[in-house]
Amino acid sequence: MRGFHLAILICVAITAVPAAAQRHGRLTLFSNNGFSGARFTVTGQRNNLNLHFRVRSVRIASGQRWQLCRQRNLRDCTTFRSSMRRTSMMVRSVRPRW
């Protein structure tokens, strides 16, 4: 019986890992319009980004929402619900929103 419970626990842990990984999301910031130029990819909350460029386009996976913040520690944020081919902002911190 103990082996049976262990097997179930392992199965639950294995299937839970992909779901947890998806909760982090994926965001790519670009230095030029149209998803070109220098790029920086983020896969979870970052309170202190040190980008060396102004963000001009943003790629977000379908169904995800991200807050892009003009100040460190997630202050002065704008929520993006989809990719943007054209924008212009200094991004200092980001987080996925579910």
C-alpha positions in Angstrom: 0.0 0.0 0.0 2.8 2.4 0.8 4.4 1.9 -2.6 1.0 2.7 -4.2 0.8 6.0 -2.4 4.4 6.8 -3.4 3.6 6.1 -7.1 0.6 8.4 -7.0 2.6 11.1 -5.3 5.3 10.9 -8.0 2.7 11.0 -10.8 1.1 14.1 -9.3 4.5 15.8 -8.9 5.5 15.1 -12.5 2.3 16.5 -13.9 2.4 19.5 -11.6 5.8 20.7 -12.8 4.7 21.8 -16.3 1.7 23.7 -14.9 3.9 25.5 -12.4 6.4 26.4 -15.2 3.6 27.8 -17.3 2.6 30.1 -14.5 5.8 32.0 -14.9 5.0 33.0 -18.5 7.4 34.3 -21.1 8.0 37.9 -22.2 10.5 39.2 -24.7 11.4 42.9 -24.8 12.9 44.4 -28.0 14.9 47.6 -28.7 13.3 48.2 -32.1 9.7 48.3 -33.4 8.5 45.1 -35.1 10.2 42.7 -32.7 13.7 43.4 -33.9 17.0 44.7 -32.5 18.4 43.8 -29.1 16.2 41.5 -27.1 15.8 40.4 -23.5 13.6 37.5 -22.5 12.0 37.1 -19.1 10.3 34.0 -17.7 9.1 35.3 -14.3 8.8 38.3 -12.1 11.9 40.6 -12.1 12.0 43.5 -9.6 15.1 45.1 -11.0 15.8 44.9 -14.7 19.0 46.5 -16.0 18.1 47.0 -19.6 20.4 49.1 -21.7 17.7 50.1 -24.2 14.3 51.7 -24.4 11.7 49.0 -25.1 10.1 49.6 -28.6 8.2 46.3 -29.0 6.9 43.5 -26.7 6.2 39.9 -27.5 3.8 38.1 -25.1 2.5 34.5 -25.6 -1.2 34.2 -26.4 -3.4 34.2 -23.3 -0.8 35.8 -21.1 -0.8 39.2 -19.4 2.3 41.1 -18.1 2.8 44.2 -16.2 5.7 46.3 -17.5 6.8 48.9 -14.9 8.7 52.1 -15.4 10.2 52.0 -12.0 12.0 49.2 -10.0 10.1 47.1 -7.5 7.0 47.0 -9.7 5.9 50.6 -9.5 4.2 52.7 -12.2 3.1 49.7 -14.2 1.1 49.2 -17.4 -0.6 45.8 -18.1 -0.1 44.3 -21.6 -2.6 41.7 -22.7 -1.0 41.0 -26.1 2.2 41.6 -28.1 2.8 45.1 -29.2 4.7 45.9 -32.5 5.1 49.5 -31.4 5.5 51.0 -28.0 8.1 53.2 -26.3 9.0 52.9 -22.6 11.8 52.4 -20.2 11.2 49.1 -18.4 12.7 48.7 -14.9 10.6 45.7 -13.6 8.1 43.2 -14.9 5.7 40.5 -13.6 3.2 38.1 -15.1 -0.4 38.7 -14.2 -2.9 35.8 -14.1 
